[in-house]
Amino acid sequence: MTRPASRDVPSESIDLQIADVLQAATYPANKDALVDVAREAGASNEVLAMLDGLPEQDYTDIAAVTKLIGSNFGPGLGL
């Protein structure tokens, strides 16, 4: 279902953690699957909270997720 993130996720900035988690996910993916991928990768609690705050729906691709992350958490995520 998922493939491991390609980098050392826990030591990265939040932007890079999110990017790696989203790249490691298999789409379509729902919120729970994204949170599971992030947890398995060792993402920070802040990243887990951002993903857990997403609406319950299926996301077709990375762009569908980043669009909502940007609108929910404001500018600054350079995904």
N, C-alpha and C positions, 0 to 999 in steps of 0.2 A: 504494500500500500504506500509506503513512504521510502525514500532513500535518505541516507545520512547527509547532513549538511556538509558542505565541502570545506568549511573552515572551522577554526576553534571558536565556536559561537560565544561561549561565556565571556571571553576576553575582549570581544568587539564592542564598538559603539552601538547604541540602540538602533540606529539606521541600518548598520551592517547586520546586526542580529536579525532584524525583521526581514531584510532582503534575503539572507541565507535561509531563514525558515521558510519563506514563501517560495523560494527556488527549490527547496527540498520536498515540498508538498506535492502530492499527486492530485491533479484537478480532473473533474470538479471535486471540490472539497467543501465540507461544511465547517462552521466555526469550531466545533469540537475536534475535528481532524487537524485543523491548524494549530490549536492549542496543544494537542498531543505531539505533533511534530516539534513544536517549540520546546515542550517539556523534555522530550527525548534528546534534543540537541543541547539542553542545559541553558536555555535562554534565561535572561534575568526576569525577576518578578514583574518588572515594569513592562517588559515585552509580553509576558503571559497575560497581564492585566489588559493591555491594549487589545490583544487578540480575543480575550474572553469578553471584552466589551462590544465586539462586533455583533450585528444582528444575526439571529438564527436564520440562515439561508444557505443555499449552495452557491459557491463562488466558482465561476467558470474558468478563471485564470488569475494570474497575479495582479493584473490591472484592476480587476473588480474588487480585490481586497485593498489595494493601496489607495484607491479612490475613497473608500470609506475610512480608512485609517487617517488619511489626510484631512478629511472633513470632520472627523470626530476629535482629532487631537491637534488640529491647527497646523500652521506652517512649521517648517523646520525638519520634517522628515523628507530627506532628499532621496527618495526611492526611485 
